[in-house]
């Protein structure tokens, strides 16, 4: 259930309240004339079932209330009402709640702010990945995947492609390029320092580096995992399943590939640099393209699913 607060211009309020009163997913409708300031207008509040949310919020957009007015959407964690009412409002399609696209898009936009901490976390994840490559530690590679924040930029680019909004697409791609280059450079400098200090693990010096070989050797399974992870990421975001999203982070070889490029460059292993670069481009490209297609497909699926 959602609680929606709208500041409506007086000349729009009549149409708005008529639409809301006619929708079965709207309850507890309250209209206070001229009660709102900054912006000025009528205060309209109502509760909204998630099954009707996309339809009703689309009507608010059609009325232009998202431009010159104010629309605030809150998630209601609990409600006290008649059991029959709560059952009707909590109705789902085969157990699945309907995604609310406005909330999903807001989460993606909020995560795609690219503050300095975004680049700091990419650099730190690259360093953790470098330690994992040098010590052949798969646990550290998984840790680097979880620390890396790059998926927020990747899904933002995918959403921009889906909506044909090119500003977040170019912005996200530039941020990804700059962030991964930073991770590669930091990782290379770190590895050079380890070499200079004489602390490179003996096994790595002897060429025993299964973790590095796995990262710089993309194959069919790299493609399969990236495609599946892209689909899983979209489903996890749309249904707010944080646990599944963490699984997506540790399924794709993005930060480990950037770390592999830095480590291999520090040792002058340019063929391995090329392999890691190909792995990185392959994973990011598939996450973006398949993610955009999955967003489009999921909207179509839910459009034809009857959720009261």
N, C-alpha and C positions, 0 to 999 in steps of 0.2 A: 504494500500500500504506500501511496505517496501523498504528501500534503503540499498543495500548490498555493502560492500567494501571488496575486497579480495586481499591479497598479494599472488601471484601465482608463483611458481618456473617456470623458463623459459621452462623446458621440459614438463610442464603440461598445460601451457597457451593455446596452440593450441587446445587441446581437450576441455578445459574449454570454450573457446569462441565459439567453434562449437556447444557445447551443449546449451549454453545460446542463441545463435543466432537462434537456431531451436525451442526454446520454445516460444509459443504465450504469455505467461505470463511475459516475460522479455522485458523491453523497456529501452531506453536511455543507451545502452551498450557502455562503454568507456574502452579502453585498452591503458595503457601507458607503453611501454616497459622499463624495468629496472628503473622504477621511484620510487620504494619503497626501504627503508632501515630499518633494524631492525624489522622484518627480511628482507633480500634482495630478490628482485623479481620484477615481473611485477605487476603494480597496475591495478586492474580490478574493475570497478564500474558499477552498474546497478540498475534499479528500478524493483520491483517484485510485482505482484499482490498476495494477500493473498491466492487466490484460487490455485495458482501454487506454493506457497512457500514450502510446504512439499515435493513436487516432486523435485524441484530445489535444495533445501538445502540437500536433500538426495543424489543427484548427487554430490554435493560438498564433502559430506562425502565419497562417493565411490571413489572420486579422491584423498582422503587422505589430503585434504586441512585443515581439523580441527586439524591435528597433528603437522606438521612441518611448517605451514604457519599461516596466520591470516585471520579470517572471522569475520567481524563486521556487525551486523544487527541493523538497526535503523527503528523505526516506523515513517512513514510520516504522519503528522497530516493534512496537506492540500497540494493541488497541483493545479497549473494553467495549464489547458490543454483544448483541444477541448472537448465539452460536450459528444460527442459520445465515445471518448476515456475513459473519466472518468466513464461513464456509464458501459462500458465493463469491466473496471478494478474493479468497485465496485459491480459487479454481485455477488449475494448470492444464497444460496440454501434455498428456502422458507423463505427468509428474514434473515437467519442466516449466519454470516460470518464464513468462514472455520477457525478452530483453527490452529495456527502455533505451532507445537509441540516443536520446538526448543526454542521458546520464553516462552512457558509454562514451560518447564523443567528448563530453566534458572531462571524463577521467583521462582520456588520451591527450587532450589539449593541456590539461594541468600537468601531466607528467612530461610533456615536451617543452619544458621551459629552458633547459640547457644552461643551468646556472654553472658557476665555476666548479661546484662539487661534482657535476656530471663528468667533467674532464679529469678531475682529481681521482674519481672512482675508476675511470677507464685506465688511468696510469697505474693505480694501485693494483687493479685486477691484472694488468699486463705483467707487473712485477711478480705477483703470486703465480701467474702462469709460467713465467720464466723459471722460477724456483721449481715448479712441478716438472718442467721439461728437463732441466739440468739434473734433477734427482730421480727422474723417472717415477714421480709420484702422481698417480691418477687422482688421489684425494685432493691434492693441491690444484689440479686442473679443474676439478669440479668446483672447488672453492672460488677459483678465478671466474668461472662461468656465473656463479651466483652473485658475486660482487659487481660484475660488469653491468652498467645501466643502459647498455646500447639498445635494448629491446624497445625502450620508450620512444627512441627516435625512429626505429624501424617500423613500428606499428603506426606512428604518426605519418610517415611517408606513405604507408599502405592506405591509410584512411584518406590522405590527400589524393592519391591516385583514384580511389574508389569514387570520391566526390568531385573529381576534376578540379580540385583546389590546389593550384600549383605553388602557392607560396609556402605552405608547410612541406611540400615535396622537396623543393630546392633547398629550403632551410635545413630540413632533416638530412639530406644527402651531404650538404656542406659540413654540417656538424659531425656526421659519421666519418667523413673523410679526414677532417681535422683531428677528431678524437682518436681514430685508429692510428693515424700518423704519429700523434703524440705518444700513444702506447708503444708503437714500434721503436721510436727514438729512445724513450726512457728505458725500455727493455734492453736495447742494444748497448746503451751506456752502462747499465747495470751489469750486463754480461761481460763487457770489456773490463770493468773494475774487478769482477770476480776472477777473470783470466789473469789480470795484472797481479792480483794478490795471491794467485796460485791455489785457489780454492775450488777449482772445477772438479767435480766428482770423477774419480778414476774410471768408473764404468762409462761415463759419457765420453771421456777422452779416448777410450778404447773402441768407441763406436757402438757401444751397447746402449741404445736410446730408443726403446720401443714406443714411448710416448711421443717423441718427436717424429718418428717415422709414421705414426698413425695420423698425426696432424698434417704433415706435409704431403700426404698421399691421398688426395680426394678420389673417391670412386663412386660406384653406383649406390652404395649404401649411404654415402654422404648426401646424395640427392634425395633418397627416400626419407631419411631422417629429417632433412630440412623441410621437405614438403609436409610431412606429418606434423612436425613441430609448428609450422606456420598455421595449419588448420587448428591445431590444439590451442595455440595462443589466442586466436580469434574467439573460439568457443569459451575459453577461460575468462577473457575480458568481458565478453557480452553477458556472461552468466555470473560474473564476479566470483570466480573460483580461484582464490589466491594460490592454493596448493598446486593446482594444475599448472598455473603460470610459472611457478618455481621449477616445475618439471621441464617446462619449455626452455628456461634459461640454461639448464644443465644438459640439454639435448643437442644444442647446435654449437658448432665449432667456429665462433667468431673471435672472442678475446684470445683463446688459445692459439688461433691462427696468427693473430697479430703478434702475440708473444713469440711464436715460432719464427716469424720473420725477423724479429729483433735479435733473438739468440743466434739464428743461423747467420745473419749478417755479421755479427760480432766474430764468428769463426770463419767468415769468408766462404760459407757454403751456399753459393748463389743458386744452385739447383733446388736446394731445400727452401730457400727464400721464395723462389717462383712457385713451388708446390704449396707453401703456406698461403701465399697471396691468392692463388687460384682457389684454395679452400675458403678463404675469407670472402672473396667475391661471389663464389658459388652460394655460400650460406646466406649472405646478406641479400643477394639478388632474389633467391628463391623465397626467403622470408617476406620480402616486400611484395613480389608479384603474386605468390600464392595467398599471402595475407589479404591483398586487395581483392582477389577473386573470391576468397572465402567470405569477406565482408559482404560483397554483393550477393553471393549465393545464400548466405544466412538471412539476409533481409527478404529475399524472395521466398525462402522456405517459411519464415514466420508470417509473411503476408498472406499465405494461403492456409495457415494453420488457424483453426477457429479457437480462440481463447476468449471467453466472455469477459 
